[in-house]
Amino acid sequence: MRLISLNVTYGQRQITNGMDLRSSQVLNKPTVEIGGDDLRNFYTLVMVDPDVPSPSNPYLREYLHWLVTDIPATTGTSFGNELVYYENPCPTSGIHRVALILFRQLGRQTVYAPQWRQRFNTREFAENYNLGLPVAAVYFNCQRENGCGGRRTS
Amino acid sequence: MAAIPMATATPTDSMSRVWSMSSLKSSLPSAVTCRLPSPSSRRPVLVSSPSPRLPSFSGLSPVNPLISTGLPGWQSFEDGFKIIDGGGRVYAMRHGRRVPKLNRPPDQRKALLRGLTTQLLKHGRIKTTRARASAMRKFVDKMITLAKDGSLHKRRQALGYIYEKQIVHALFAEVPDRYGERNGGYTRIIRTLPRRGDNAPMAYIELV
């Protein structure tokens, strides 16, 4: 079970596990570079937020933010097929984890997009399309911009 | 001219208990000297300020009785100190005093309230005695108000009060959404049955 390197960069900053970001810093899609050696292998990148709508009550478990398939090894997401377009994480309540998970596909064009973004289940998705276990993953924490202006009389 | 209150100074000369001006002036550096303009000469009036050799203090140190500044009559050494206090008055009764003491000294009281607000913010509802619940309302509301402001300064103030920093970060992330429209009154107290061990009146306090 080989692991592939995964570099996710928002602007200037590269994501490490558990990094804290604000929703203003993740507005645009990141540049993703994956490792591996053989250009004939294709990978799928899934970006999910498991803490929707609030970490203490996540009944919409796992919101799908981004889905890119058919990424050749050693390249990035720009070479892949963006099935679900990037939607920036914008949590209203609490601190949400946002995870990027990389799977290895068995062949080209074997993965299809789900109908809805919410109630996404990554394990079932991996089982349905025979993606197996993830080969790489990274996550960061995302929260809303600062407060609502202190005491208000309105 | 230079008035030296002779009654307060202790004599240095052990032999005689009577001061004399000449012996004093010869031994000390001339602090304040004012010379009246002599009518015969036309020299300008010389007024020398206090000598730069002496540090000029003002404020809380006792004014040196040996430096003549033309001063109040003292009766004892303690009168030279200015007494600064809060204006506190001690009465026999408790009329109008609204700070709950919770049967603890002030440092322990502050620590108890800090611990209780930390736990309430962590769990959302806690059960405690009625006196403690009504005493901690003020501090819970204060923490939520800090979180509503959300600036870095307020975050650091909250970090100085709450014992666990993850709770402060979660609080600052959740409060604008949860309490953005509510003005004050972020807690609710519900009274319950007394505690079995000591029959203390108990209450639930919860975040609204």
Interface residues (C-beta under 8 A of the other chain):
Chain A: S54 P55 P91 T92 S93 G94 I95 Q143 R144 N146 G147 C148 G149 G150 R151 R152 T153
Chain B: T145 A147 K148 D149 G150 S151 K154 H169 A170 F172 A173 E174 V175 P176 D177 R178 G180 N183
